[in-house]
């Protein structure tokens, strides 16, 4: 199972959020590496919990910027973040309850969500925020 790396196709036009996204890609890479190296459950749990904490921070920052700049699709964007956090919370609860091989499911979900969200949802704010002077 291969992770994905941040590249220019993921550029959302706001450097602060590009940096945040790089951190999310790194966390995802750390999860894949921990699974590949068969690290113990506690090491993997630490990585997943740190990812969850940073994701909350990033999503809050992104939502605040969109709200401040009256982004027209703010409500839909915020809803997609809420769904993500709820799903991540469910995965973490299940993982902590020793569900069999759940870390693979978490990794697959995160890989798909991060890439698809950035390319499909976050990219939509690039032109709008740039037109407001947000880079």
N, CA, C and O atoms as CSV, one atom per row, in Angstrom:
chain,resi,resn,atom,element,x,y,z
A,1,UNK,N,N,0.852,-1.168,0.000
A,1,UNK,CA,C,0.000,0.000,0.000
A,1,UNK,C,C,0.901,1.236,0.000
A,1,UNK,O,O,1.803,1.361,0.829
A,2,UNK,N,N,0.645,2.138,-0.934
A,2,UNK,CA,C,1.478,3.331,-1.061
A,2,UNK,C,C,0.756,4.578,-0.589
A,2,UNK,O,O,-0.449,4.741,-0.785
A,3,UNK,N,N,1.523,5.448,0.036
A,3,UNK,CA,C,1.009,6.742,0.447
A,3,UNK,C,C,1.045,7.681,-0.754
A,3,UNK,O,O,1.458,7.286,-1.844
A,4,UNK,N,N,0.619,8.906,-0.556
A,4,UNK,CA,C,0.699,9.928,-1.602
A,4,UNK,C,C,1.503,11.098,-1.059
A,4,UNK,O,O,1.563,11.318,0.151
A,5,UNK,N,N,2.109,11.832,-1.952
A,5,UNK,CA,C,2.942,12.974,-1.578
A,5,UNK,C,C,2.311,14.255,-2.091
A,5,UNK,O,O,1.670,14.276,-3.141
A,6,UNK,N,N,2.507,15.337,-1.319
A,6,UNK,CA,C,2.042,16.637,-1.769
A,6,UNK,C,C,2.866,17.032,-2.985
A,6,UNK,O,O,4.078,16.820,-3.011
A,7,UNK,N,N,2.212,17.608,-3.996
A,7,UNK,CA,C,2.897,18.151,-5.155
A,7,UNK,C,C,2.109,19.380,-5.619
A,7,UNK,O,O,1.070,19.700,-5.041
A,8,UNK,N,N,2.583,20.053,-6.633
A,8,UNK,CA,C,1.958,21.304,-7.065
A,8,UNK,C,C,0.515,21.160,-7.515
A,8,UNK,O,O,-0.221,22.147,-7.536
A,9,UNK,N,N,0.097,19.963,-7.873
A,9,UNK,CA,C,-1.313,19.794,-8.258
A,9,UNK,C,C,-2.242,20.041,-7.072
A,9,UNK,O,O,-3.435,20.285,-7.258
A,10,UNK,N,N,-1.698,19.978,-5.847
A,10,UNK,CA,C,-2.488,20.206,-4.638
A,10,UNK,C,C,-2.427,21.660,-4.163
A,10,UNK,O,O,-2.991,21.984,-3.118
A,11,UNK,N,N,-1.761,22.532,-4.902
A,11,UNK,CA,C,-1.625,23.943,-4.526
A,11,UNK,C,C,-3.004,24.618,-4.541
A,11,UNK,O,O,-3.681,24.655,-5.568
A,12,UNK,N,N,-3.403,25.152,-3.371
A,12,UNK,CA,C,-4.706,25.804,-3.247
A,12,UNK,C,C,-4.601,27.333,-3.298
A,12,UNK,O,O,-5.590,28.028,-3.066
A,13,UNK,N,N,-3.416,27.854,-3.598
A,13,UNK,CA,C,-3.261,29.288,-3.771
A,13,UNK,C,C,-3.095,30.086,-2.497
A,13,UNK,O,O,-2.920,31.303,-2.549
A,14,UNK,N,N,-3.146,29.424,-1.358
A,14,UNK,CA,C,-2.958,30.081,-0.058
A,14,UNK,C,C,-1.832,29.325,0.647
A,14,UNK,O,O,-2.009,28.184,1.074
A,15,UNK,N,N,-0.683,29.971,0.761
A,15,UNK,CA,C,0.509,29.269,1.244
A,15,UNK,C,C,0.321,28.651,2.627
A,15,UNK,O,O,0.798,27.547,2.888
A,16,UNK,N,N,-0.368,29.359,3.505
A,16,UNK,CA,C,-0.615,28.827,4.847
A,16,UNK,C,C,-1.319,27.474,4.761
A,16,UNK,O,O,-0.969,26.543,5.487
A,17,UNK,N,N,-2.298,27.363,3.886
A,17,UNK,CA,C,-3.043,26.113,3.757
A,17,UNK,C,C,-2.245,25.063,2.988
A,17,UNK,O,O,-2.389,23.867,3.244
A,18,UNK,N,N,-1.409,25.497,2.053
A,18,UNK,CA,C,-0.505,24.541,1.409
A,18,UNK,C,C,0.412,23.912,2.450
A,18,UNK,O,O,0.649,22.704,2.432
A,19,UNK,N,N,0.929,24.744,3.364
A,19,UNK,CA,C,1.794,24.220,4.437
A,19,UNK,C,C,1.021,23.239,5.315
A,19,UNK,O,O,1.534,22.174,5.660
A,20,UNK,N,N,-0.195,23.590,5.672
A,20,UNK,CA,C,-1.028,22.694,6.473
A,20,UNK,C,C,-1.242,21.377,5.740
A,20,UNK,O,O,-1.147,20.303,6.335
A,21,UNK,N,N,-1.527,21.465,4.459
A,21,UNK,CA,C,-1.775,20.252,3.680
A,21,UNK,C,C,-0.526,19.383,3.615
A,21,UNK,O,O,-0.622,18.155,3.636
A,22,UNK,N,N,0.637,20.007,3.535
A,22,UNK,CA,C,1.893,19.230,3.558
A,22,UNK,C,C,2.018,18.448,4.867
A,22,UNK,O,O,2.472,17.304,4.871
A,23,UNK,N,N,1.616,19.065,5.967
A,23,UNK,CA,C,1.652,18.373,7.266
A,23,UNK,C,C,0.698,17.175,7.249
A,23,UNK,O,O,1.034,16.105,7.757
A,24,UNK,N,N,-0.484,17.357,6.669
A,24,UNK,CA,C,-1.445,16.251,6.585
A,24,UNK,C,C,-0.893,15.116,5.724
A,24,UNK,O,O,-1.045,13.946,6.075
A,25,UNK,N,N,-0.259,15.448,4.612
A,25,UNK,CA,C,0.352,14.417,3.769
A,25,UNK,C,C,1.466,13.699,4.520
A,25,UNK,O,O,1.613,12.482,4.404
A,26,UNK,N,N,2.245,14.444,5.283
A,26,UNK,CA,C,3.333,13.836,6.077
A,26,UNK,C,C,2.757,12.897,7.120
A,26,UNK,O,O,3.287,11.805,7.326
A,27,UNK,N,N,1.685,13.301,7.780
A,27,UNK,CA,C,1.059,12.437,8.782
A,27,UNK,C,C,0.540,11.162,8.129
A,27,UNK,O,O,0.685,10.073,8.684
A,28,UNK,N,N,-0.054,11.296,6.974
A,28,UNK,CA,C,-0.528,10.123,6.248
A,28,UNK,C,C,0.648,9.223,5.891
A,28,UNK,O,O,0.558,8.003,6.024
A,29,UNK,N,N,1.741,9.810,5.442
A,29,UNK,CA,C,2.946,9.047,5.132
A,29,UNK,C,C,3.467,8.325,6.381
A,29,UNK,O,O,3.904,7.177,6.300
A,30,UNK,N,N,3.420,8.995,7.521
A,30,UNK,CA,C,3.854,8.372,8.776
A,30,UNK,C,C,2.991,7.167,9.135
A,30,UNK,O,O,3.496,6.168,9.647
A,31,UNK,N,N,1.695,7.261,8.869
A,31,UNK,CA,C,0.793,6.128,9.131
A,31,UNK,C,C,1.182,4.953,8.241
A,31,UNK,O,O,1.289,3.822,8.717
A,32,UNK,N,N,1.392,5.211,6.970
A,32,UNK,CA,C,1.780,4.139,6.051
A,32,UNK,C,C,3.112,3.523,6.465
A,32,UNK,O,O,3.273,2.303,6.442
A,33,UNK,N,N,4.066,4.371,6.844
A,33,UNK,CA,C,5.374,3.869,7.275
A,33,UNK,C,C,5.244,3.016,8.537
A,33,UNK,O,O,5.870,1.961,8.644
A,34,UNK,N,N,4.438,3.470,9.482
A,34,UNK,CA,C,4.246,2.710,10.726
A,34,UNK,C,C,3.617,1.350,10.422
A,34,UNK,O,O,3.990,0.345,11.027
A,35,UNK,N,N,2.680,1.316,9.503
A,35,UNK,CA,C,2.049,0.046,9.144
A,35,UNK,C,C,3.047,-0.861,8.434
A,35,UNK,O,O,3.113,-2.060,8.707
A,36,UNK,N,N,3.820,-0.281,7.525
A,36,UNK,CA,C,4.797,-1.047,6.758
A,36,UNK,C,C,5.862,-1.651,7.670
A,36,UNK,O,O,6.286,-2.791,7.479
A,37,UNK,N,N,6.284,-0.877,8.653
A,37,UNK,CA,C,7.319,-1.336,9.581
A,37,UNK,C,C,6.746,-2.113,10.765
A,37,UNK,O,O,7.462,-2.481,11.696
A,38,UNK,N,N,5.434,-2.353,10.702
A,38,UNK,CA,C,4.729,-3.128,11.723
A,38,UNK,C,C,4.990,-2.595,13.131
A,38,UNK,O,O,5.256,-3.350,14.067
A,39,UNK,N,N,4.903,-1.262,13.248
A,39,UNK,CA,C,5.056,-0.650,14.568
A,39,UNK,C,C,3.889,-1.067,15.449
A,39,UNK,O,O,2.822,-1.431,14.954
A,40,UNK,N,N,4.098,-1.010,16.735
A,40,UNK,CA,C,3.043,-1.448,17.649
A,40,UNK,C,C,1.854,-0.500,17.607
A,40,UNK,O,O,1.936,0.617,17.095
A,41,UNK,N,N,0.766,-0.974,18.154
A,41,UNK,CA,C,-0.497,-0.245,18.123
A,41,UNK,C,C,-0.360,1.127,18.777
A,41,UNK,O,O,-0.961,2.090,18.301
A,42,UNK,N,N,0.405,1.240,19.839
A,42,UNK,CA,C,0.527,2.512,20.543
A,42,UNK,C,C,1.247,3.555,19.698
A,42,UNK,O,O,0.887,4.732,19.725
A,43,UNK,N,N,2.263,3.132,18.944
A,43,UNK,CA,C,2.974,4.055,18.054
A,43,UNK,C,C,2.036,4.545,16.956
A,43,UNK,O,O,2.013,5.731,16.628
A,44,UNK,N,N,1.273,3.629,16.399
A,44,UNK,CA,C,0.319,3.992,15.357
A,44,UNK,C,C,-0.793,4.877,15.921
A,44,UNK,O,O,-1.214,5.831,15.268
A,45,UNK,N,N,-1.266,4.570,17.113
A,45,UNK,CA,C,-2.310,5.380,17.748
A,45,UNK,C,C,-1.823,6.807,17.976
A,45,UNK,O,O,-2.585,7.758,17.802
A,46,UNK,N,N,-0.570,6.958,18.359
A,46,UNK,CA,C,-0.001,8.291,18.584
A,46,UNK,C,C,-0.024,9.097,17.286
A,46,UNK,O,O,-0.403,10.268,17.288
A,47,UNK,N,N,0.376,8.479,16.195
A,47,UNK,CA,C,0.389,9.165,14.900
A,47,UNK,C,C,-1.029,9.564,14.499
A,47,UNK,O,O,-1.257,10.690,14.057
A,48,UNK,N,N,-1.973,8.650,14.651
A,48,UNK,CA,C,-3.360,8.915,14.273
A,48,UNK,C,C,-3.953,10.024,15.138
A,48,UNK,O,O,-4.664,10.890,14.630
A,49,UNK,N,N,-3.668,10.004,16.431
A,49,UNK,CA,C,-4.181,11.048,17.321
A,49,UNK,C,C,-3.578,12.416,16.999
A,49,UNK,O,O,-4.270,13.432,17.063
A,50,UNK,N,N,-2.291,12.441,16.656
A,50,UNK,CA,C,-1.658,13.701,16.263
A,50,UNK,C,C,-2.261,14.217,14.959
A,50,UNK,O,O,-2.459,15.420,14.790
A,51,UNK,N,N,-2.547,13.305,14.048
A,51,UNK,CA,C,-3.195,13.693,12.801
A,51,UNK,C,C,-4.562,14.304,13.083
A,51,UNK,O,O,-4.913,15.337,12.513
A,52,UNK,N,N,-5.323,13.675,13.950
A,52,UNK,CA,C,-6.648,14.191,14.289
A,52,UNK,C,C,-6.537,15.595,14.897
A,52,UNK,O,O,-7.301,16.490,14.537
A,53,UNK,N,N,-5.606,15.779,15.798
A,53,UNK,CA,C,-5.417,17.089,16.441
A,53,UNK,C,C,-5.042,18.154,15.402
A,53,UNK,O,O,-5.590,19.256,15.410
A,54,UNK,N,N,-4.114,17.819,14.519
A,54,UNK,CA,C,-3.712,18.801,13.517
A,54,UNK,C,C,-4.838,19.049,12.523
A,54,UNK,O,O,-5.037,20.187,12.099
A,55,UNK,N,N,-5.573,18.022,12.144
A,55,UNK,CA,C,-6.696,18.192,11.210
A,55,UNK,C,C,-7.725,19.155,11.786
A,55,UNK,O,O,-8.240,20.015,11.072
A,56,UNK,N,N,-8.023,19.016,13.061
A,56,UNK,CA,C,-8.965,19.949,13.705
A,56,UNK,C,C,-8.441,21.386,13.632
A,56,UNK,O,O,-9.181,22.314,13.306
A,57,UNK,N,N,-7.167,21.549,13.937
A,57,UNK,CA,C,-6.557,22.882,13.875
A,57,UNK,C,C,-6.646,23.435,12.455
A,57,UNK,O,O,-7.109,24.558,12.252
A,58,UNK,N,N,-6.210,22.659,11.485
A,58,UNK,CA,C,-6.215,23.119,10.092
A,58,UNK,C,C,-7.619,23.474,9.623
A,58,UNK,O,O,-7.831,24.538,9.042
A,59,UNK,N,N,-8.577,22.589,9.872
A,59,UNK,CA,C,-9.931,22.825,9.389
A,59,UNK,C,C,-10.542,24.062,10.031
A,59,UNK,O,O,-11.277,24.803,9.378
A,60,UNK,N,N,-10.244,24.289,11.301
A,60,UNK,CA,C,-10.716,25.486,11.994
A,60,UNK,C,C,-10.119,26.740,11.367
A,60,UNK,O,O,-10.826,27.723,11.147
A,61,UNK,N,N,-8.831,26.708,11.082
A,61,UNK,CA,C,-8.151,27.856,10.457
A,61,UNK,C,C,-8.721,28.124,9.058
A,61,UNK,O,O,-8.975,29.271,8.690
A,62,UNK,N,N,-8.913,27.065,8.300
A,62,UNK,CA,C,-9.432,27.220,6.948
A,62,UNK,C,C,-10.849,27.792,6.979
A,62,UNK,O,O,-11.174,28.703,6.217
A,63,UNK,N,N,-11.684,27.255,7.859
A,63,UNK,CA,C,-13.057,27.749,7.971
A,63,UNK,C,C,-13.084,29.215,8.400
A,63,UNK,O,O,-13.893,29.988,7.889
A,64,UNK,N,N,-12.218,29.605,9.322
A,64,UNK,CA,C,-12.170,31.000,9.781
A,64,UNK,C,C,-11.808,31.932,8.626
A,64,UNK,O,O,-12.384,33.011,8.493
A,65,UNK,N,N,-10.864,31.521,7.803
A,65,UNK,CA,C,-10.467,32.330,6.652
A,65,UNK,C,C,-11.612,32.438,5.654
A,65,UNK,O,O,-11.887,33.522,5.140
A,66,UNK,N,N,-12.273,31.336,5.381
A,66,UNK,CA,C,-13.386,31.354,4.429
A,66,UNK,C,C,-14.527,32.232,4.937
A,66,UNK,O,O,-15.121,32.991,4.172
A,67,UNK,N,N,-14.826,32.126,6.220
A,67,UNK,CA,C,-15.894,32.924,6.819
A,67,UNK,C,C,-15.537,34.418,6.784
A,67,UNK,O,O,-16.360,35.251,6.405
A,68,UNK,N,N,-14.327,34.736,7.176
A,68,UNK,CA,C,-13.861,36.128,7.194
A,68,UNK,C,C,-13.963,36.769,5.812
A,68,UNK,O,O,-14.239,37.963,5.690
A,69,UNK,N,N,-13.739,35.968,4.780
A,69,UNK,CA,C,-13.753,36.485,3.418
A,69,UNK,C,C,-15.071,36.239,2.691
A,69,UNK,O,O,-15.157,36.378,1.471
A,70,UNK,N,N,-16.102,35.871,3.462
A,70,UNK,CA,C,-17.452,35.667,2.916
A,70,UNK,C,C,-17.479,34.695,1.740
A,70,UNK,O,O,-18.141,34.940,0.732
A,71,UNK,N,N,-16.759,33.603,1.882
A,71,UNK,CA,C,-16.711,32.597,0.821
A,71,UNK,C,C,-18.118,32.065,0.558
A,71,UNK,O,O,-18.775,31.604,1.492
A,72,UNK,N,N,-18.598,32.115,-0.679
A,72,UNK,CA,C,-19.989,31.755,-0.960
A,72,UNK,C,C,-20.346,30.300,-0.686
A,72,UNK,O,O,-21.506,30.003,-0.402
A,73,UNK,N,N,-19.379,29.381,-0.763
A,73,UNK,CA,C,-19.652,27.964,-0.498
A,73,UNK,C,C,-19.211,27.545,0.909
A,73,UNK,O,O,-18.925,26.375,1.162
A,74,UNK,N,N,-19.164,28.519,1.808
A,74,UNK,CA,C,-18.686,28.248,3.167
A,74,UNK,C,C,-19.454,27.116,3.847
A,74,UNK,O,O,-18.842,26.205,4.405
A,75,UNK,N,N,-20.777,27.162,3.807
A,75,UNK,CA,C,-21.576,26.159,4.520
A,75,UNK,C,C,-21.297,24.742,4.016
A,75,UNK,O,O,-21.145,23.822,4.819
A,76,UNK,N,N,-21.229,24.562,2.722
A,76,UNK,CA,C,-20.944,23.238,2.153
A,76,UNK,C,C,-19.529,22.801,2.516
A,76,UNK,O,O,-19.288,21.634,2.825
A,77,UNK,N,N,-18.597,23.749,2.477
A,77,UNK,CA,C,-17.208,23.435,2.812
A,77,UNK,C,C,-17.107,22.990,4.276
A,77,UNK,O,O,-16.464,21.991,4.598
A,78,UNK,N,N,-17.746,23.747,5.129
A,78,UNK,CA,C,-17.730,23.424,6.560
A,78,UNK,C,C,-18.372,22.056,6.814
A,78,UNK,O,O,-17.883,21.278,7.634
A,79,UNK,N,N,-19.457,21.773,6.114
A,79,UNK,CA,C,-20.139,20.486,6.279
A,79,UNK,C,C,-19.220,19.326,5.892
A,79,UNK,O,O,-19.208,18.293,6.560
A,80,UNK,N,N,-18.452,19.495,4.817
A,80,UNK,CA,C,-17.537,18.418,4.415
A,80,UNK,C,C,-16.472,18.193,5.483
A,80,UNK,O,O,-16.055,17.057,5.704
A,81,UNK,N,N,-16.028,19.251,6.142
A,81,UNK,CA,C,-15.075,19.114,7.244
A,81,UNK,C,C,-15.703,18.357,8.409
A,81,UNK,O,O,-15.071,17.490,9.011
A,82,UNK,N,N,-16.950,18.693,8.719
A,82,UNK,CA,C,-17.649,18.047,9.835
A,82,UNK,C,C,-17.794,16.545,9.587
A,82,UNK,O,O,-17.575,15.737,10.490
A,83,UNK,N,N,-18.159,16.182,8.377
A,83,UNK,CA,C,-18.309,14.765,8.021
A,83,UNK,C,C,-16.972,14.049,8.171
A,83,UNK,O,O,-16.911,12.937,8.695
A,84,UNK,N,N,-15.898,14.694,7.708
A,84,UNK,CA,C,-14.566,14.113,7.826
A,84,UNK,C,C,-14.188,13.873,9.284
A,84,UNK,O,O,-13.747,12.782,9.644
A,85,UNK,N,N,-14.362,14.892,10.121
A,85,UNK,CA,C,-13.992,14.759,11.533
A,85,UNK,C,C,-14.819,13.690,12.232
A,85,UNK,O,O,-14.294,12.955,13.068
A,86,UNK,N,N,-16.090,13.593,11.907
A,86,UNK,CA,C,-16.942,12.547,12.502
A,86,UNK,C,C,-16.473,11.161,12.082
A,86,UNK,O,O,-16.417,10.247,12.906
A,87,UNK,N,N,-16.138,11.002,10.816
A,87,UNK,CA,C,-15.667,9.705,10.314
A,87,UNK,C,C,-14.324,9.363,10.951
A,87,UNK,O,O,-14.100,8.218,11.343
A,88,UNK,N,N,-13.442,10.328,11.057
A,88,UNK,CA,C,-12.140,10.103,11.679
A,88,UNK,C,C,-12.315,9.710,13.144
A,88,UNK,O,O,-11.645,8.798,13.628
A,89,UNK,N,N,-13.201,10.386,13.839
A,89,UNK,CA,C,-13.476,10.064,15.245
A,89,UNK,C,C,-13.993,8.631,15.380
A,89,UNK,O,O,-13.592,7.903,16.288
A,90,UNK,N,N,-14.877,8.235,14.478
A,90,UNK,CA,C,-15.403,6.869,14.498
A,90,UNK,C,C,-14.284,5.850,14.267
A,90,UNK,O,O,-14.209,4.837,14.962
A,91,UNK,N,N,-13.411,6.126,13.282
A,91,UNK,CA,C,-12.279,5.234,13.027
A,91,UNK,C,C,-11.385,5.113,14.251
A,91,UNK,O,O,-10.957,4.015,14.608
A,92,UNK,N,N,-11.106,6.228,14.888
A,92,UNK,CA,C,-10.226,6.211,16.057
A,92,UNK,C,C,-10.867,5.421,17.199
A,92,UNK,O,O,-10.194,4.637,17.867
A,93,UNK,N,N,-12.145,5.624,17.418
A,93,UNK,CA,C,-12.846,4.858,18.455
A,93,UNK,C,C,-12.785,3.361,18.157
A,93,UNK,O,O,-12.516,2.550,19.043
A,94,UNK,N,N,-13.038,3.010,16.903
A,94,UNK,CA,C,-12.979,1.601,16.511
A,94,UNK,C,C,-11.568,1.055,16.641
A,94,UNK,O,O,-11.375,-0.069,17.106
A,95,UNK,N,N,-10.576,1.845,16.231
A,95,UNK,CA,C,-9.175,1.434,16.334
A,95,UNK,C,C,-8.803,1.178,17.786
A,95,UNK,O,O,-8.152,0.183,18.103
A,96,UNK,N,N,-9.216,2.075,18.656
A,96,UNK,CA,C,-8.925,1.916,20.081
A,96,UNK,C,C,-9.672,0.752,20.704
A,96,UNK,O,O,-9.313,0.289,21.787
A,97,UNK,N,N,-10.713,0.275,20.027
A,97,UNK,CA,C,-11.473,-0.890,20.495
A,97,UNK,C,C,-10.956,-2.183,19.881
A,97,UNK,O,O,-11.606,-3.225,19.973
A,98,UNK,N,N,-9.776,-2.112,19.251
A,98,UNK,CA,C,-9.107,-3.285,18.678
A,98,UNK,C,C,-9.838,-3.938,17.523
A,98,UNK,O,O,-9.788,-5.159,17.372
A,99,UNK,N,N,-10.519,-3.144,16.701
A,99,UNK,CA,C,-11.125,-3.703,15.494
A,99,UNK,C,C,-10.008,-4.209,14.586
A,99,UNK,O,O,-8.985,-3.543,14.430
A,100,UNK,N,N,-10.196,-5.350,14.005
A,100,UNK,CA,C,-9.185,-6.044,13.219
A,100,UNK,C,C,-8.741,-5.231,11.991
A,100,UNK,O,O,-9.566,-4.852,11.160
A,101,UNK,N,N,-7.447,-4.971,11.891
A,101,UNK,CA,C,-6.820,-4.304,10.757
A,101,UNK,C,C,-7.455,-2.958,10.385
A,101,UNK,O,O,-7.431,-2.554,9.223
A,102,UNK,N,N,-8.004,-2.293,11.351
A,102,UNK,CA,C,-8.676,-1.037,11.073
A,102,UNK,C,C,-7.701,0.038,10.596
A,102,UNK,O,O,-8.093,0.941,9.856
A,103,UNK,N,N,-6.445,-0.047,11.008
A,103,UNK,CA,C,-5.476,0.964,10.581
A,103,UNK,C,C,-5.355,1.003,9.057
A,103,UNK,O,O,-5.083,2.063,8.494
A,104,UNK,N,N,-5.552,-0.129,8.379
A,104,UNK,CA,C,-5.548,-0.132,6.913
A,104,UNK,C,C,-6.734,0.676,6.387
A,104,UNK,O,O,-6.599,1.465,5.453
A,105,UNK,N,N,-7.895,0.463,7.004
A,105,UNK,CA,C,-9.092,1.204,6.598
A,105,UNK,C,C,-8.918,2.707,6.829
A,105,UNK,O,O,-9.326,3.524,6.004
A,106,UNK,N,N,-8.310,3.052,7.954
A,106,UNK,CA,C,-8.055,4.465,8.252
A,106,UNK,C,C,-7.138,5.057,7.190
A,106,UNK,O,O,-7.403,6.139,6.665
A,107,UNK,N,N,-6.068,4.350,6.878
A,107,UNK,CA,C,-5.103,4.849,5.899
A,107,UNK,C,C,-5.749,5.026,4.527
A,107,UNK,O,O,-5.527,6.036,3.859
A,108,UNK,N,N,-6.535,4.063,4.114
A,108,UNK,CA,C,-7.204,4.154,2.809
A,108,UNK,C,C,-8.188,5.321,2.796
A,108,UNK,O,O,-8.236,6.091,1.837
A,109,UNK,N,N,-8.970,5.444,3.862
A,109,UNK,CA,C,-9.924,6.557,3.965
A,109,UNK,C,C,-9.203,7.893,3.920
A,109,UNK,O,O,-9.598,8.782,3.164
A,110,UNK,N,N,-8.150,8.050,4.718
A,110,UNK,CA,C,-7.427,9.323,4.776
A,110,UNK,C,C,-6.790,9.659,3.431
A,110,UNK,O,O,-6.856,10.800,2.975
A,111,UNK,N,N,-6.183,8.676,2.808
A,111,UNK,CA,C,-5.547,8.890,1.504
A,111,UNK,C,C,-6.576,9.418,0.508
A,111,UNK,O,O,-6.321,10.390,-0.203
A,112,UNK,N,N,-7.702,8.789,0.465
A,112,UNK,CA,C,-8.753,9.188,-0.471
A,112,UNK,C,C,-9.326,10.559,-0.110
A,112,UNK,O,O,-9.468,11.427,-0.971
A,113,UNK,N,N,-9.653,10.746,1.171
A,113,UNK,CA,C,-10.303,11.997,1.576
A,113,UNK,C,C,-9.385,13.196,1.391
A,113,UNK,O,O,-9.796,14.218,0.843
A,114,UNK,N,N,-8.142,13.072,1.847
A,114,UNK,CA,C,-7.220,14.205,1.762
A,114,UNK,C,C,-7.029,14.616,0.302
A,114,UNK,O,O,-7.160,15.794,-0.032
A,115,UNK,N,N,-6.727,13.667,-0.553
A,115,UNK,CA,C,-6.495,13.990,-1.960
A,115,UNK,C,C,-7.756,14.548,-2.609
A,115,UNK,O,O,-7.709,15.593,-3.259
A,116,UNK,N,N,-8.874,13.866,-2.440
A,116,UNK,CA,C,-10.111,14.295,-3.088
A,116,UNK,C,C,-10.629,15.622,-2.534
A,116,UNK,O,O,-11.149,16.446,-3.286
A,117,UNK,N,N,-10.490,15.830,-1.234
A,117,UNK,CA,C,-10.959,17.076,-0.642
A,117,UNK,C,C,-10.134,18.264,-1.152
A,117,UNK,O,O,-10.688,19.292,-1.541
A,118,UNK,N,N,-8.838,18.115,-1.148
A,118,UNK,CA,C,-7.988,19.216,-1.596
A,118,UNK,C,C,-8.234,19.504,-3.080
A,118,UNK,O,O,-8.418,20.657,-3.469
A,119,UNK,N,N,-8.236,18.454,-3.903
A,119,UNK,CA,C,-8.390,18.651,-5.342
A,119,UNK,C,C,-9.804,19.051,-5.740
A,119,UNK,O,O,-9.989,19.786,-6.710
A,120,UNK,N,N,-10.809,18.574,-4.998
A,120,UNK,CA,C,-12.185,18.821,-5.398
A,120,UNK,C,C,-12.889,19.935,-4.654
A,120,UNK,O,O,-13.749,20.607,-5.223
A,121,UNK,N,N,-12.543,20.147,-3.389
A,121,UNK,CA,C,-13.263,21.131,-2.572
A,121,UNK,C,C,-12.375,22.352,-2.281
A,121,UNK,O,O,-12.789,23.490,-2.504
A,122,UNK,N,N,-11.174,22.112,-1.789
A,122,UNK,CA,C,-10.300,23.235,-1.436
A,122,UNK,C,C,-9.869,24.039,-2.665
A,122,UNK,O,O,-9.772,25.264,-2.596
A,123,UNK,N,N,-9.617,23.377,-3.764
A,123,UNK,CA,C,-9.199,24.085,-4.983
A,123,UNK,C,C,-10.233,25.121,-5.418
A,123,UNK,O,O,-9.894,26.105,-6.076
A,124,UNK,N,N,-11.489,24.898,-5.050
A,124,UNK,CA,C,-12.555,25.822,-5.446
A,124,UNK,C,C,-12.382,27.196,-4.808
A,124,UNK,O,O,-12.838,28.191,-5.372
A,125,UNK,N,N,-11.737,27.276,-3.651
A,125,UNK,CA,C,-11.594,28.587,-3.016
A,125,UNK,C,C,-10.374,29.354,-3.504
A,125,UNK,O,O,-10.222,30.533,-3.186
A,126,UNK,N,N,-9.516,28.715,-4.259
A,126,UNK,CA,C,-8.262,29.350,-4.693
A,126,UNK,C,C,-8.501,30.695,-5.378
A,126,UNK,O,O,-8.002,31.721,-4.916
A,127,UNK,N,N,-9.239,30.697,-6.443
A,127,UNK,CA,C,-9.470,31.926,-7.206
A,127,UNK,C,C,-10.205,32.968,-6.364
A,127,UNK,O,O,-9.876,34.154,-6.403
A,128,UNK,N,N,-11.193,32.518,-5.611
A,128,UNK,CA,C,-11.975,33.447,-4.791
A,128,UNK,C,C,-11.094,34.132,-3.744
A,128,UNK,O,O,-11.089,35.359,-3.644
A,129,UNK,N,N,-10.351,33.342,-2.965
A,129,UNK,CA,C,-9.516,33.932,-1.919
A,129,UNK,C,C,-8.403,34.790,-2.517
A,129,UNK,O,O,-8.087,35.854,-1.986
A,130,UNK,N,N,-7.812,34.335,-3.613
A,130,UNK,CA,C,-6.775,35.138,-4.261
A,130,UNK,C,C,-7.335,36.489,-4.709
A,130,UNK,O,O,-6.646,37.506,-4.628
A,131,UNK,N,N,-8.588,36.499,-5.183
A,131,UNK,CA,C,-9.198,37.760,-5.614
A,131,UNK,C,C,-9.447,38.700,-4.437
A,131,UNK,O,O,-9.611,39.906,-4.622
A,132,UNK,N,N,-9.476,38.141,-3.226
A,132,UNK,CA,C,-9.639,38.943,-2.010
A,132,UNK,C,C,-8.292,39.333,-1.412
A,132,UNK,O,O,-8.236,39.949,-0.348
A,133,UNK,N,N,-7.198,38.970,-2.101
A,133,UNK,CA,C,-5.862,39.300,-1.622
A,133,UNK,C,C,-5.296,38.293,-0.637
A,133,UNK,O,O,-4.305,38.571,0.039
A,134,UNK,N,N,-5.920,37.124,-0.552
A,134,UNK,CA,C,-5.430,36.078,0.346
A,134,UNK,C,C,-4.570,35.112,-0.464
A,134,UNK,O,O,-5.049,34.438,-1.376
A,135,UNK,N,N,-3.304,35.065,-0.113
A,135,UNK,CA,C,-2.357,34.180,-0.776
A,135,UNK,C,C,-1.679,33.348,0.260
A,135,UNK,O,O,-0.830,32.520,-0.071
